[in-house]
Amino acid sequence: MIAHGASLAALAGGLIAPSAASAMQVPAVLLQAASAQEVDAQPAEPQRPQGRSIQFTVPVVYERQVLGDVLLEVKPDGSVVFDQESLRTQLGGLLNARGLETYDGIASGRPTITPEDLVPIGILISFNQSLLQVEIEEIDGTLRPVRQIVDNTTSRRSEDIQLLEPSRFSAYVNIVPNLEYDTETDEFSNEIFFDGATRIGAIAVEYDLAVSDQLGEGTQFFRRGVRAVYDQREKYRRFAAGDLRLETLSLLRTPFIGGVSVEKSRRVFDPFVPAARLGAGEIFLDNNSTVDVIINGDLYQTLELDAGTYDLASLPVQLGSNNVELQIRDSGGRQQVINLDYFYQPLDLVAGEEEYSFAAGFIARELAFEPQYTGDPAFTGLYRRGMSDDLVLGAAVQIAEDVQLIGTEATIVPQVFPGFFSFEGAASFSDEGGTAFSARASYRLSGGNTFSNRYSFSINVDYTGAGFTTISNLIPNQFDLLTVSGSYNQAISDEGRIVAGAVYSHRAGPQDDISTVFVDYIHRINDRLQVTAGVEYGDSDAFDSNYGFRIGISYAFGQNTRGSADYRSRTETLRANLSRGVDNKVGSLGYDVGFIQDGEQSRVDGGVDYVGNRFESRVTMFSEGSSIGNIADNQRVRVQLGTSLAFAGDQFAVGRPIRDAFTIVHAHESLQEGQVIVGRDLSDNRFEARSGTFGGALQGRLSSYADQTIQYDVDGAAVGYDIGEGVARVDPPYRAGYALEVGSDYFVSVVGTLMRGGAPVALVAGRVEAVDDENFESKPFFTNSVGRFGLLGFAPGKTYRVTIENGATSFEFTIPEGTDGLFRLNEVVLPALEE
């Protein structure tokens, strides 16, 4: 489509060897661009005659790296043959001894070899006629040499790309309107969420605001969070002031404090997420949210939840799997994934490493749509340290006038027996609840070294004592709460596995104890189809039967489209879903449709996601009733749009919502009508942003403190226009913005053939200097094996001198005014060497 950078690389590497019978031929697309730019005003050369073979010297490319030249011949019927010796030279570094021996076995003694000859030995190779390069697509692993998992050569190649500096001043704001209509209440609600950040030098100020009528008190303005952040990256330390929500032990509710803090951790901080994790397996949603329940990678159910606190402690085992996650999208369009297997985490601190967080300020007693500070001072602290490679210890404290808490944690990998052990304990001291305790412990064991014998076992215990409270909630827990759960997963073949689990929940007071036990067999019939069958027992009074069976099926219709169905006889529940995932490319469309029959209640839900260039959108619909015939009795519709306004350097752009850091990629004035496209990967001719009327291409999916690259290209640029490397490298600070210009005054590419005495001058080197361009930087000059040369980065209206052979020979050329991309010198004839 537009890979000008790659085309120029092929061009510079050498295109077509001259023929003794006729003038050098070039592709027709280049003829059209160069016809008005002949040095000697020669007429355009004729199109390539039909019915004759043509030889090319082109580069070999493997994993986007140019290896070297190979000679090939294109037959009149379009088939390709390679010079086997030059091909072997380029393959040599990619093959082990066995690979070279295998290659020689089919190629030895033959002057040429075809791509078809290499297929039986596991080497797939092709000639890309649009880019004029040979591409190595695949090499059998048994023919490859031993490689390191971390490829240092790749890292070095990435470091060769110049690292961009962020703009000293940058800012962005995401604007997300959220519209809802509920037929049951006949109410229409609308709200707009604003979140973003402004960065000046090393200081970032981030904000989360809303105008909403969601709380039923008319339309109001809410300051959901504002804070200033200063990072010391080399020390993994962050200082912050404002509305703070710091990480602590899971047993202690995450408090909202208005004040100052210091944190040290290698992990990325992002306090403004849709769901706040609370103690005792709870989450808090501060606004209406859509929650997708994902089991074993498949969509199980979509929930439309109002703002509030939700208990998730026993959800994994109740759903019959320990592989459960929640994908949450709130009214502001923010997304978060919560893994409910929260007992398990690897040792995240190495021996001697520490992390901590301390904050002081005023406490918000109740979590709400915006923090409501009481004026009561509070202090929170957390300290964790890797004591060894097998042990992490931590302690936490929360102090307010009426409530004080202390907590501890230990994560250990015992050496005396296999497995992984985690423990948390906490005590609260309050005027109302007295002294109370809470604890959580888990043990996990996994093993097996093949798909057919892998296994895992886990057991979890969660206890919260009556009277236990935290500084963010003065109302103590009223009853003792105990939850014990366990699961076992055993593969019995490459295709089948057994999953068993149980949960017991004791809640003192008027509520009865609840227990559930299940056993499932999961069988993968092929790469697309999977079936599940099992039995379960439960003693909840909510259902007529304590026993039942469960069956399910999951099918992958394509890479992004999946369907599933599930029936459970004990709960008389039938669920069916069909979903197509949406990716990050412009024009991507995704959807999900679900149906639930729960006893006599029927429900259908659906959603459509669309990714545009300057916005993203989602429409969801829920409809339910007392039976299938009445399924349209109650309906709820939500429409969400998301866009952003961004500024960096002297550039402004409108784009999709920005998650952290961003880049505005815009075109140089010399590109005229060309539009810049950007993305993490443009190989499939799809992109993530495009420049246009509303500013440059806005890439808003950059992660702070991560070395990453952005690919860019230009749609509509003249053939031969030099856009640069086609890739930019960034390592963004927190909430940073970049401005990247594509193109420059030096955009002309020059091609030609160096001749002397009627023969090409092959494999010579020299330098290119400017005659009348003081800003031009000297460039290397070289020819390939057929005298062909390609040069990049020249300005129209300027004259340049090429000096070769240790200064003994030189020639000059002038780029005509009005040149828009490619300037073709044709043959440059050097004087004959003196005897």
ChimeraX attribute file (.defattr): number of C-alpha atoms within 10 A of each C-alpha:
attribute: neighborCount
match mode: 1-to-1
recipient: residues
	/A:1	12
	/A:2	15
	/A:3	18
	/A:4	23
	/A:5	21
	/A:6	17
	/A:7	17
	/A:8	26
	/A:9	20
	/A:10	24
	/A:11	24
	/A:12	23
	/A:13	25
	/A:14	27
	/A:15	24
	/A:16	19
	/A:17	21
	/A:18	20
	/A:19	11
	/A:20	9
	/A:21	6
	/A:22	7
	/A:23	13
	/A:24	16
	/A:25	18
	/A:26	17
	/A:27	14
	/A:28	13
	/A:29	9
	/A:30	14
	/A:31	18
	/A:32	12
	/A:33	18
	/A:34	21
	/A:35	15
	/A:36	16
	/A:37	22
	/A:38	15
	/A:39	16
	/A:40	8
	/A:41	9
	/A:42	11
	/A:43	10
	/A:44	13
	/A:45	14
	/A:46	11
	/A:47	11
	/A:48	13
	/A:49	9
	/A:50	8
	/A:51	9
	/A:52	10
	/A:53	14
	/A:54	17
	/A:55	18
	/A:56	20
	/A:57	24
	/A:58	25
	/A:59	25
	/A:60	26
	/A:61	19
	/A:62	17
	/A:63	9
	/A:64	10
	/A:65	12
	/A:66	17
	/A:67	14
	/A:68	17
	/A:69	23
	/A:70	21
	/A:71	22
	/A:72	23
	/A:73	17
	/A:74	17
	/A:75	14
	/A:76	13
	/A:77	10
	/A:78	9
	/A:79	12
	/A:80	20
	/A:81	19
	/A:82	22
	/A:83	16
	/A:84	21
	/A:85	18
	/A:86	16
	/A:87	19
	/A:88	18
	/A:89	14
	/A:90	19
	/A:91	21
	/A:92	14
	/A:93	12
	/A:94	15
	/A:95	22
	/A:96	17
	/A:97	12
	/A:98	13
	/A:99	23
	/A:100	17
	/A:101	14
	/A:102	17
	/A:103	21
	/A:104	14
	/A:105	11
	/A:106	14
	/A:107	18
	/A:108	14
	/A:109	10
	/A:110	11
	/A:111	11
	/A:112	18
	/A:113	19
	/A:114	17
	/A:115	16
	/A:116	13
	/A:117	15
	/A:118	17
	/A:119	14
	/A:120	10
	/A:121	15
	/A:122	16
	/A:123	20
	/A:124	17
	/A:125	20
	/A:126	15
	/A:127	20
	/A:128	10
	/A:129	11
	/A:130	12
	/A:131	18
	/A:132	24
	/A:133	27
	/A:134	26
	/A:135	20
	/A:136	17
	/A:137	12
	/A:138	13
	/A:139	19
	/A:140	13
	/A:141	13
	/A:142	12
	/A:143	20
	/A:144	16
	/A:145	14
	/A:146	10
	/A:147	7
	/A:148	8
	/A:149	6
	/A:150	8
	/A:151	9
	/A:152	10
	/A:153	10
	/A:154	11
	/A:155	10
	/A:156	10
	/A:157	10
	/A:158	17
	/A:159	12
	/A:160	10
	/A:161	14
	/A:162	12
	/A:163	15
	/A:164	14
	/A:165	16
	/A:166	22
	/A:167	20
	/A:168	15
	/A:169	19
	/A:170	27
	/A:171	24
	/A:172	28
	/A:173	22
	/A:174	24
	/A:175	23
	/A:176	25
	/A:177	22
	/A:178	22
	/A:179	17
	/A:180	19
	/A:181	17
	/A:182	16
	/A:183	14
	/A:184	10
	/A:185	10
	/A:186	10
	/A:187	10
	/A:188	13
	/A:189	16
	/A:190	16
	/A:191	20
	/A:192	20
	/A:193	23
	/A:194	19
	/A:195	24
	/A:196	23
	/A:197	25
	/A:198	22
	/A:199	23
	/A:200	13
	/A:201	13
	/A:202	14
	/A:203	20
	/A:204	23
	/A:205	19
	/A:206	21
	/A:207	20
	/A:208	20
	/A:209	19
	/A:210	23
	/A:211	16
	/A:212	21
	/A:213	16
	/A:214	19
	/A:215	11
	/A:216	9
	/A:217	8
	/A:218	10
	/A:219	15
	/A:220	13
	/A:221	15
	/A:222	15
	/A:223	15
	/A:224	20
	/A:225	22
	/A:226	19
	/A:227	18
	/A:228	19
	/A:229	19
	/A:230	17
	/A:231	19
	/A:232	11
	/A:233	14
	/A:234	6
	/A:235	10
	/A:236	14
	/A:237	17
	/A:238	17
	/A:239	18
	/A:240	20
	/A:241	20
	/A:242	19
	/A:243	26
	/A:244	26
	/A:245	18
	/A:246	21
	/A:247	20
	/A:248	24
	/A:249	22
	/A:250	21
	/A:251	26
	/A:252	27
	/A:253	22
	/A:254	22
	/A:255	25
	/A:256	25
	/A:257	28
	/A:258	26
	/A:259	19
	/A:260	18
	/A:261	23
	/A:262	19
	/A:263	22
	/A:264	19
	/A:265	18
	/A:266	15
	/A:267	9
	/A:268	11
	/A:269	13
	/A:270	10
	/A:271	14
	/A:272	17
	/A:273	16
	/A:274	23
	/A:275	25
	/A:276	19
	/A:277	20
	/A:278	20
	/A:279	20
	/A:280	22
	/A:281	18
	/A:282	17
	/A:283	20
	/A:284	17
	/A:285	22
	/A:286	21
	/A:287	19
	/A:288	17
	/A:289	22
	/A:290	21
	/A:291	20
	/A:292	19
	/A:293	19
	/A:294	17
	/A:295	18
	/A:296	11
	/A:297	11
	/A:298	20
	/A:299	25
	/A:300	21
	/A:301	19
	/A:302	25
	/A:303	13
	/A:304	18
	/A:305	16
	/A:306	15
	/A:307	18
	/A:308	15
	/A:309	17
	/A:310	14
	/A:311	13
	/A:312	12
	/A:313	22
	/A:314	19
	/A:315	17
	/A:316	23
	/A:317	22
	/A:318	19
	/A:319	15
	/A:320	23
	/A:321	21
	/A:322	23
	/A:323	15
	/A:324	21
	/A:325	22
	/A:326	19
	/A:327	16
	/A:328	24
	/A:329	20
	/A:330	24
	/A:331	24
	/A:332	26
	/A:333	24
	/A:334	19
	/A:335	17
	/A:336	14
	/A:337	15
	/A:338	15
	/A:339	15
	/A:340	18
	/A:341	17
	/A:342	12
	/A:343	21
	/A:344	17
	/A:345	11
	/A:346	11
	/A:347	17
	/A:348	14
	/A:349	21
	/A:350	15
	/A:351	15
	/A:352	11
	/A:353	15
	/A:354	18
	/A:355	18
	/A:356	19
	/A:357	21
	/A:358	21
	/A:359	24
	/A:360	20
	/A:361	22
	/A:362	21
	/A:363	26
	/A:364	24
	/A:365	21
	/A:366	17
	/A:367	19
	/A:368	16
	/A:369	19
	/A:370	19
	/A:371	20
	/A:372	17
	/A:373	17
	/A:374	11
	/A:375	12
	/A:376	13
	/A:377	17
	/A:378	24
	/A:379	20
	/A:380	25
	/A:381	22
	/A:382	22
	/A:383	20
	/A:384	20
	/A:385	20
	/A:386	21
	/A:387	17
	/A:388	15
	/A:389	14
	/A:390	16
	/A:391	19
	/A:392	24
	/A:393	19
	/A:394	20
	/A:395	20
	/A:396	22
	/A:397	21
	/A:398	25
	/A:399	19
	/A:400	18
	/A:401	12
	/A:402	14
	/A:403	21
	/A:404	21
	/A:405	23
	/A:406	19
	/A:407	23
	/A:408	20
	/A:409	22
	/A:410	18
	/A:411	23
	/A:412	20
	/A:413	19
	/A:414	12
	/A:415	9
	/A:416	6
	/A:417	8
	/A:418	12
	/A:419	17
	/A:420	21
	/A:421	21
	/A:422	21
	/A:423	18
	/A:424	21
	/A:425	22
	/A:426	23
	/A:427	23
	/A:428	26
	/A:429	20
	/A:430	23
	/A:431	12
	/A:432	14
	/A:433	18
	/A:434	14
	/A:435	17
	/A:436	20
	/A:437	20
	/A:438	25
	/A:439	20
	/A:440	22
	/A:441	19
	/A:442	21
	/A:443	19
	/A:444	20
	/A:445	15
	/A:446	15
	/A:447	13
	/A:448	12
	/A:449	8
	/A:450	11
	/A:451	14
	/A:452	15
	/A:453	14
	/A:454	17
	/A:455	20
	/A:456	16
	/A:457	18
	/A:458	22
	/A:459	19
	/A:460	20
	/A:461	18
	/A:462	20
	/A:463	20
	/A:464	26
	/A:465	21
	/A:466	19
	/A:467	21
	/A:468	26
	/A:469	31
	/A:470	27
	/A:471	28
	/A:472	21
	/A:473	16
	/A:474	17
	/A:475	15
	/A:476	19
	/A:477	17
	/A:478	16
	/A:479	16
	/A:480	18
	/A:481	18
	/A:482	20
	/A:483	21
	/A:484	20
	/A:485	23
	/A:486	21
	/A:487	23
	/A:488	20
	/A:489	21
	/A:490	20
	/A:491	21
	/A:492	16
	/A:493	14
	/A:494	13
	/A:495	15
	/A:496	18
	/A:497	21
	/A:498	18
	/A:499	21
	/A:500	22
	/A:501	25
	/A:502	23
	/A:503	24
	/A:504	18
	/A:505	19
	/A:506	17
	/A:507	16
	/A:508	15
	/A:509	11
	/A:510	7
	/A:511	8
	/A:512	13
	/A:513	15
	/A:514	15
	/A:515	19
	/A:516	21
	/A:517	21
	/A:518	24
	/A:519	21
	/A:520	21
	/A:521	19
	/A:522	19
	/A:523	20
	/A:524	17
	/A:525	11
	/A:526	9
	/A:527	9
	/A:528	13
	/A:529	16
	/A:530	18
	/A:531	18
	/A:532	18
	/A:533	18
	/A:534	19
	/A:535	18
	/A:536	22
	/A:537	17
	/A:538	22
	/A:539	16
	/A:540	14
	/A:541	10
	/A:542	9
	/A:543	13
	/A:544	11
	/A:545	15
	/A:546	15
	/A:547	17
	/A:548	16
	/A:549	18
	/A:550	22
	/A:551	18
	/A:552	18
	/A:553	18
	/A:554	21
	/A:555	18
	/A:556	18
	/A:557	14
	/A:558	9
	/A:559	9
	/A:560	12
	/A:561	16
	/A:562	21
	/A:563	21
	/A:564	21
	/A:565	21
	/A:566	19
	/A:567	20
	/A:568	19
	/A:569	16
	/A:570	18
	/A:571	19
	/A:572	17
	/A:573	17
	/A:574	19
	/A:575	19
	/A:576	21
	/A:577	23
	/A:578	22
	/A:579	22
	/A:580	20
	/A:581	15
	/A:582	17
	/A:583	15
	/A:584	18
	/A:585	20
	/A:586	19
	/A:587	16
	/A:588	16
	/A:589	18
	/A:590	18
	/A:591	18
	/A:592	20
	/A:593	20
	/A:594	22
	/A:595	21
	/A:596	22
	/A:597	19
	/A:598	17
	/A:599	14
	/A:600	11
	/A:601	15
	/A:602	21
	/A:603	22
	/A:604	22
	/A:605	22
	/A:606	19
	/A:607	19
	/A:608	19
	/A:609	20
	/A:610	20
	/A:611	21
	/A:612	20
	/A:613	20
	/A:614	23
	/A:615	18
	/A:616	22
	/A:617	19
	/A:618	19
	/A:619	18
	/A:620	20
	/A:621	18
	/A:622	22
	/A:623	20
	/A:624	22
	/A:625	17
	/A:626	17
	/A:627	16
	/A:628	15
	/A:629	10
	/A:630	14
	/A:631	17
	/A:632	17
	/A:633	13
	/A:634	17
	/A:635	20
	/A:636	20
	/A:637	18
	/A:638	19
	/A:639	18
	/A:640	21
	/A:641	20
	/A:642	26
	/A:643	20
	/A:644	22
	/A:645	21
	/A:646	27
	/A:647	24
	/A:648	24
	/A:649	16
	/A:650	9
	/A:651	18
	/A:652	20
	/A:653	23
	/A:654	25
	/A:655	27
	/A:656	26
	/A:657	28
	/A:658	25
	/A:659	18
	/A:660	20
	/A:661	25
	/A:662	28
	/A:663	30
	/A:664	27
	/A:665	26
	/A:666	26
	/A:667	25
	/A:668	16
	/A:669	13
	/A:670	17
	/A:671	23
	/A:672	12
	/A:673	14
	/A:674	18
	/A:675	20
	/A:676	27
	/A:677	27
	/A:678	28
	/A:679	24
	/A:680	18
	/A:681	16
	/A:682	18
	/A:683	11
	/A:684	7
	/A:685	10
	/A:686	17
	/A:687	22
	/A:688	26
	/A:689	26
	/A:690	27
	/A:691	25
	/A:692	18
	/A:693	9
	/A:694	13
	/A:695	21
	/A:696	27
	/A:697	29
	/A:698	33
	/A:699	25
	/A:700	22
	/A:701	18
	/A:702	24
	/A:703	20
	/A:704	20
	/A:705	15
	/A:706	11
	/A:707	14
	/A:708	16
	/A:709	18
	/A:710	18
	/A:711	17
	/A:712	27
	/A:713	28
	/A:714	27
	/A:715	18
	/A:716	14
	/A:717	21
	/A:718	19
	/A:719	21
	/A:720	25
	/A:721	28
	/A:722	26
	/A:723	29
	/A:724	19
	/A:725	17
	/A:726	18
	/A:727	19
	/A:728	17
	/A:729	18
	/A:730	23
	/A:731	19
	/A:732	23
	/A:733	21
	/A:734	22
	/A:735	26
	/A:736	31
	/A:737	30
	/A:738	24
	/A:739	23
	/A:740	21
	/A:741	15
	/A:742	22
	/A:743	23
	/A:744	19
	/A:745	14
	/A:746	19
	/A:747	23
	/A:748	24
	/A:749	25
	/A:750	24
	/A:751	22
	/A:752	20
	/A:753	24
	/A:754	24
	/A:755	19
	/A:756	15
	/A:757	11
	/A:758	11
	/A:759	13
	/A:760	22
	/A:761	21
	/A:762	17
	/A:763	13
	/A:764	15
	/A:765	15
	/A:766	17
	/A:767	17
	/A:768	21
	/A:769	18
	/A:770	19
	/A:771	14
	/A:772	12
	/A:773	14
	/A:774	8
	/A:775	8
	/A:776	17
	/A:777	11
	/A:778	12
	/A:779	14
	/A:780	13
	/A:781	16
	/A:782	21
	/A:783	22
	/A:784	23
	/A:785	17
	/A:786	21
	/A:787	22
	/A:788	28
	/A:789	23
	/A:790	22
	/A:791	22
	/A:792	22
	/A:793	20
	/A:794	26
	/A:795	23
	/A:796	18
	/A:797	13
	/A:798	16
	/A:799	17
	/A:800	20
	/A:801	16
	/A:802	20
	/A:803	19
	/A:804	18
	/A:805	11
	/A:806	10
	/A:807	10
	/A:808	8
	/A:809	13
	/A:810	16
	/A:811	13
	/A:812	14
	/A:813	16
	/A:814	17
	/A:815	22
	/A:816	17
	/A:817	11
	/A:818	9
	/A:819	20
	/A:820	23
	/A:821	27
	/A:822	24
	/A:823	29
	/A:824	23
	/A:825	19
	/A:826	20
	/A:827	18
	/A:828	17
	/A:829	16
	/A:830	16
	/A:831	11
	/A:832	10
	/A:833	9
	/A:834	4
	/A:835	3
